[in-house]
Amino acid sequence: MNDAARTRLAARLGAAVGSLEDPATPMVVVDLDAFDANAADLLRRAGGTPIRVASKSLRIPALLERTLALPGFAGVLGYALREGLWLVEQGISDDVVLAYPTVDRVALRRLSSDDAARAAVTLMVDSPAHIDLLDACRVGDAPYRVALDVDAGFRLGSGRLGAHVGPKRSPLQDPDDVLAFARQVVDRPGVELVGVMTYEGQVAGVQDTVPGQRLRSAIVRRMKAASMDQLVERRGRVAAGLKDLVELEFWNGGGSGSVEATAADPAVTEIAAGSGLLVPTLFDHYASFEPRPAAFYGVPVVRRPSADVVTVAGGGFTASGPAGPDRAPTPWAPPGLSLTGLEGAGEVQSPLTGPGTAGLSVGDWVWFRHAKSGELAEHTNLVHLVAGDAVVESVRSYRGFGCSW
């Protein structure tokens, strides 16, 4: 998005929220025009492979429902069991796969005793300890639905000199070990093996066309290609072995940054995506798709310490992950604004510098982008959905519903 487009965006969002009776800050908005375009682009890239919506990247029930209503999106990839139970109770989804193992004993007992929830929610496991915990929490004899979380990292070398590139998730790495554990699951009463998950975060979640990092970006793209080649072979071996043990309902893989590559793998039956709907700054520089930022938060200018500095109220929403400049929020619209090196994005105020300060007055809105996707929703109760230059609906985030998982 060039400077002219960012200037127009600032005017459009300012006009949209100007009609609100209670413009409480931070003013979180989602541009539905960009959101819908991003959803259509994800479906195009998937080429007919269903997309499961990653709820952690939205955390706004109305947007989950909006996405699930589109043909081609099917089911939710949740992040907490209590969240999954809530989504089922609210009628938002009857197909929730938890992306991570749970040790929430209270929620597991609720799940075990609720026929509708037990049929809708699939738990993730990667060790016998998870199965033991499920046994300890079972109410009655009905089985839990479970899926295997299989490591999808890129492995360089072997043994003590080997290296692993990718999320440090599951201990299930070698195909023989995966199949050995799968046999244990199939043989255990009280659980039903229905799926597999392989998240190649080193492909789906790493920028590969970063300005000023030409060499590094080229290396990352080569790593991604090699990683996918290796993963296709490993997934194929696991899939072949599982055919003799169980008939799976799904094989989940990928993410917003790897949709095409993951969809090309014959073992995968569905793709996970969420960040590609809102496009935070960490998803700006990918060779695989054009970013259309859709989520913003506005904070007002409250004072001007000097001729070339303005101060806005709050805004200090730093993303999770390794601490660094790329985890800081970005003042986006109007253009020409930067955080200061000394104060950065502050808890209750953030000074901004740059040529964009010249056009700002006390009370004007500055629109930021978060570095990650769903985390922004944890800082507000209300999210304003904008189409064109009007707020068409104000909806609640998980937090707005009193939910914190």
C-alpha positions in Angstrom: 0.0 0.0 0.0 1.6 3.3 -1.1 1.5 6.6 0.7 -1.4 7.9 -1.3 -3.5 4.8 -0.5 -2.6 5.1 3.2 -3.6 8.7 3.2 -7.0 7.8 1.7 -7.3 4.9 4.3 -6.8 7.4 7.2 -9.5 9.7 5.8 -11.9 6.8 5.2 -11.5 5.2 8.6 -11.7 8.6 10.3 -15.0 9.3 8.5 -16.4 5.9 9.3 -15.8 6.1 13.1 -16.8 9.7 13.2 -20.4 8.7 13.4 -20.0 6.5 16.4 -21.7 7.7 19.6 -18.9 6.3 21.8 -15.5 6.3 20.0 -13.7 4.5 22.8 -10.0 3.8 22.3 -8.3 1.8 21.1 -10.6 2.0 18.1 -10.3 -1.4 16.5 -11.7 -1.7 13.0 -11.7 -4.4 10.3 -12.0 -3.2 6.7 -14.5 -5.7 5.3 -13.6 -4.9 1.7 -10.0 -6.0 2.3 -11.1 -8.9 4.5 -13.4 -10.3 1.9 -10.8 -9.9 -0.8 -8.3 -11.8 1.4 -10.8 -14.6 1.9 -11.3 -14.9 -1.8 -7.6 -14.9 -2.4 -7.0 -17.7 0.1 -9.7 -19.8 -1.6 -8.1 -19.2 -5.0 -4.7 -20.2 -3.7 -6.1 -23.4 -2.1 -7.4 -24.5 -5.5 -10.4 -26.4 -4.1 -8.8 -27.8 -0.9 -11.0 -26.8 2.1 -9.6 -24.2 4.5 -10.1 -24.6 8.2 -10.2 -21.2 9.9 -7.6 -20.6 12.6 -9.5 -18.9 15.4 -6.5 -17.6 17.2 -5.8 -15.4 14.3 -9.3 -13.8 14.5 -10.8 -14.1 18.1 -13.9 -12.3 16.8 -16.9 -14.6 16.6 -18.7 -12.5 13.9 -15.7 -12.8 11.6 -15.5 -16.5 12.2 -19.1 -16.8 11.2 -18.6 -14.6 8.2 -15.7 -16.7 7.0 -17.4 -20.1 7.6 -20.4 -18.9 5.6 -18.2 -18.8 2.5 -18.1 -22.0 0.3 -14.6 -23.5 0.6 -14.1 -22.7 4.3 -15.0 -25.6 6.6 -14.5 -25.9 10.4 -12.4 -24.1 13.0 -8.9 -24.7 14.2 -9.2 -23.7 17.8 -6.5 -23.1 20.4 -8.2 -23.9 23.8 -10.7 -26.5 24.8 -12.9 -24.1 26.6 -13.0 -22.0 23.5 -14.0 -25.0 21.4 -16.8 -25.8 23.9 -18.0 -22.2 23.7 -18.0 -22.2 19.9 -20.2 -25.3 19.9 -22.5 -24.0 22.6 -23.0 -20.8 20.6 -23.8 -22.6 17.4 -20.8 -21.0 15.6 -19.2 -24.3 14.6 -19.9 -28.0 14.9 -16.4 -28.9 13.8 -13.6 -27.7 16.0 -10.1 -29.2 15.9 -7.8 -28.1 18.7 -4.4 -27.3 17.3 -2.7 -28.0 20.6 -2.9 -30.6 23.4 -5.0 -29.7 26.4 -4.5 -30.5 30.1 -7.6 -28.7 31.2 -9.2 -31.4 33.4 -12.4 -29.4 34.1 -13.0 -28.8 30.4 -12.2 -32.4 29.5 -14.8 -33.6 31.9 -17.3 -31.2 30.4 -16.4 -32.5 26.9 -16.7 -36.1 28.0 -20.2 -35.6 29.4 -21.6 -33.6 26.5 -22.6 -35.8 23.5 -22.9 -32.8 21.1 -19.6 -31.3 22.1 -17.8 -34.6 22.0 -19.0 -35.2 18.4 -17.9 -31.7 17.4 -14.5 -31.3 19.1 -11.3 -33.1 18.1 -8.4 -33.1 20.6 -4.7 -33.1 19.7 -2.3 -35.7 21.1 1.3 -36.5 20.6 2.2 -38.7 23.6 0.8 -41.5 25.8 0.6 -39.0 28.6 -2.1 -37.2 26.7 -4.1 -40.4 26.4 -3.7 -41.2 30.1 -5.0 -37.8 31.0 -8.1 -38.3 28.8 -8.7 -41.6 30.5 -8.5 -39.9 33.9 -11.1 -37.3 32.9 -13.6 -39.4 31.1 -17.2 -39.4 32.3 -18.9 -42.5 31.0 -17.7 -44.8 28.2 -18.1 -42.6 25.0 -14.7 -42.1 23.3 -13.0 -38.8 22.6 -12.1 -37.8 19.1 -8.3 -37.3 18.7 -5.8 -36.3 16.1 -2.0 -36.8 16.0 0.2 -33.7 16.0 3.1 -34.7 13.8 6.3 -32.6 13.7 6.6 -30.9 10.3 9.9 -29.1 10.8 12.8 -29.1 8.3 15.6 -31.5 9.4 19.2 -30.9 8.4 21.5 -33.8 9.0 20.9 -36.4 11.6 21.9 -37.4 15.1 23.6 -35.0 17.5 24.9 -32.9 14.6 21.5 -32.5 13.0 19.4 -29.3 13.1 15.7 -28.7 13.3 14.1 -25.6 11.6 10.5 -24.9 12.4 8.1 -24.8 15.4 9.1 -26.9 18.4 5.8 -28.7 18.8 5.5 -32.4 18.7 8.0 -35.2 19.6 6.5 -37.2 16.8 9.1 -36.7 14.1 10.4 -39.9 12.5 7.6 -41.7 10.5 8.3 -45.0 12.3 7.8 -43.3 15.7 4.6 -41.7 14.4 3.2 -45.0 13.3 4.2 -46.7 16.5 2.3 -44.1 18.5 -0.7 -44.3 16.1 -0.9 -48.1 16.9 -1.0 -47.3 20.6 -3.8 -44.8 20.1 -5.8 -47.2 17.9 -5.4 -50.0 20.4 -6.5 -47.8 23.4 -10.2 -47.9 24.3 -11.9 -44.6 24.9 -10.3 -42.7 22.0 -11.0 -42.6 18.3 -8.2 -41.5 15.9 -9.8 -39.3 13.2 -7.1 -37.0 11.9 -3.5 -35.8 11.6 -2.0 -32.3 11.8 1.3 -31.2 10.4 2.1 -27.5 10.7 5.0 -26.4 8.6 5.5 -23.1 10.3 9.0 -22.6 8.8 7.2 -22.3 5.5 3.8 -20.8 6.4 5.0 -18.3 8.9 8.3 -16.8 7.7 8.6 -13.8 5.5 10.6 -14.4 2.3 10.7 -11.1 0.3 11.7 -8.6 3.0 13.0 -5.2 1.7 16.7 -4.7 2.4 17.2 -8.4 3.0 17.6 -9.7 -0.5 20.2 -12.4 0.3 18.4 -13.6 3.5 15.1 -13.7 1.6 16.6 -15.8 -1.2 18.0 -18.3 1.4 14.6 -18.5 3.1 12.9 -19.2 -0.2 15.3 -22.0 -0.9 14.9 -23.4 2.6 11.1 -23.4 2.2 11.3 -25.3 -1.1 13.6 -27.9 0.4 11.5 -28.2 3.5 8.3 -28.8 1.5 10.1 -31.5 -0.7 11.3 -33.2 2.5 7.8 -32.9 4.1 5.9 -34.3 1.2 8.1 -37.4 1.4 7.7 -37.8 5.2 3.9 -37.1 5.1 3.6 -39.7 2.3 5.4 -42.3 4.4 3.2 -41.6 7.4 0.0 -41.6 5.3 0.9 -44.9 3.7 1.4 -46.6 7.1 -1.7 -45.1 8.6 -3.9 -46.6 5.8 -3.3 -50.0 7.3 -4.4 -48.8 10.7 -7.3 -46.4 10.4 -9.5 -44.5 8.0 -8.8 -40.8 8.7 -11.4 -38.1 8.4 -8.9 -35.3 7.8 -5.2 -34.3 7.4 -4.6 -30.7 8.3 -1.5 -28.8 7.2 0.0 -25.4 6.3 -1.0 -21.9 7.0 -1.6 -18.6 5.3 1.9 -18.3 3.9 2.0 -21.8 2.4 -1.5 -22.4 1.0 -0.4 -23.4 -2.6 2.5 -25.6 -1.5 0.5 -27.4 1.1 -2.5 -27.9 -1.1 -0.2 -29.6 -3.7 0.7 -32.4 -1.1 -1.6 -35.4 -1.8 -1.6 -36.4 1.8 -3.2 -33.1 3.0 -7.0 -32.9 2.9 -7.5 -29.4 4.4 -5.4 -26.3 5.0 -5.4 -24.1 8.1 -5.4 -20.3 7.6 -6.3 -17.2 9.6 -3.7 -14.5 9.5 -4.2 -14.2 5.8 -7.7 -12.8 6.4 -6.5 -9.8 8.5 -2.8 -9.6 7.2 -0.8 -8.2 10.1 2.6 -6.7 9.4 4.4 -10.0 9.9 2.6 -11.2 6.8 3.5 -8.3 4.6 6.5 -9.7 2.7 5.6 -13.1 1.2 6.3 -14.2 -2.4 3.1 -16.3 -2.3 0.5 -13.6 -2.0 -0.3 -9.9 -2.1 -1.0 -8.4 1.3 -4.2 -6.4 1.9 -4.1 -5.1 5.4 -7.6 -5.4 6.9 -7.3 -4.9 10.7 -6.3 -1.5 12.3 -6.5 0.2 15.6 -6.9 3.9 16.0 -5.6 6.1 18.8 -6.0 9.9 19.0 -3.4 12.6 19.0 -3.5 14.0 22.5 -0.6 16.5 22.5 2.3 17.9 20.5 5.6 18.0 22.5 7.4 19.8 19.7 6.9 20.9 16.1 7.9 17.5 14.7 6.5 15.2 17.4 2.9 14.2 18.2 1.8 12.0 21.1 -1.0 9.5 20.8 -3.0 7.9 23.6 -1.7 4.3 24.3 -1.1 2.0 21.4 1.6 -0.2 22.9 0.4 -3.6 21.7 3.6 -5.6 21.2 3.2 -9.0 19.6 4.3 -12.3 21.1 7.4 -14.1 19.9 11.1 -13.3 20.0 11.5 -9.7 21.2 12.5 -7.4 18.3 11.5 -4.5 16.1 9.3 -6.7 14.0 7.0 -7.4 17.0 6.2 -3.7 17.5 3.0 -2.2 16.1 3.4 0.1 13.1 1.8 3.5 12.8 0.3 3.1 9.3 -2.2 5.8 8.3 -1.6 8.6 7.7 1.9 7.7 6.3 5.2 9.3 7.3 5.0 8.4 11.0 7.5 6.4 13.1 7.8 5.3 16.7 10.8 6.8 18.6 13.7 4.7 19.5 13.7 5.7 23.1 10.0 5.2 24.0 8.6 2.9 21.2 4.9 2.0 21.6 4.0 3.0 25.1 1.6 1.7 27.7 -0.4 4.9 27.9 1.2 7.2 25.4 3.3 6.8 22.2 5.3 9.7 20.7 5.5 9.7 16.9 8.0 11.5 14.7 8.3 11.9 10.9 7.0 14.1 8.2 3.4 12.8 8.7 3.2 14.7 12.0 2.9 18.1 10.1 -0.7 17.3 9.1 -1.9 16.1 12.5 -3.8 18.1 15.1 -4.9 17.2 18.6 -7.9 14.9 18.3 -7.0 13.4 15.0 -6.8 9.6 14.6 -3.6 7.7 13.9 -4.2 4.1 12.6 -1.8 1.4 13.6 -1.3 -2.2 12.4 -0.5 -5.0 14.9 2.4 -7.3 14.1 0.3 -10.4 14.6 -3.3 -11.2 13.8 -5.7 -12.2 16.5 -3.8 -10.7 19.4 -5.2 -7.3 18.6 -8.7 -8.5 19.6 -7.5 -9.2 23.2 -7.2 -5.4 23.7 -10.8 -4.5 22.9 -14.3 -5.5 23.7 -15.8 -4.0 20.4 -14.6 -4.3 16.9 -16.1 -2.0 14.3 -16.7 -3.5 10.8 -16.2 -1.0 8.1 -17.3 -1.1 4.5 -16.3 1.8 2.3 -16.4 4.8 4.6 -19.1 3.6 7.0 -19.3 1.4 10.1 -21.8 -1.3 9.1 -21.7 -3.2 12.4 -20.0 -3.2 15.8 -19.3 -6.7 17.1 -17.8 -8.2 20.2 -14.4 -9.9 20.4 -13.9 -12.9 22.6 -13.0 -10.5 25.3 -16.2 -8.6 24.7 -18.1 -11.8 25.5 -16.2 -12.1 28.7 -14.1 -14.9 27.4 -10.4 -15.3 28.1 -8.7 -18.5 27.1 
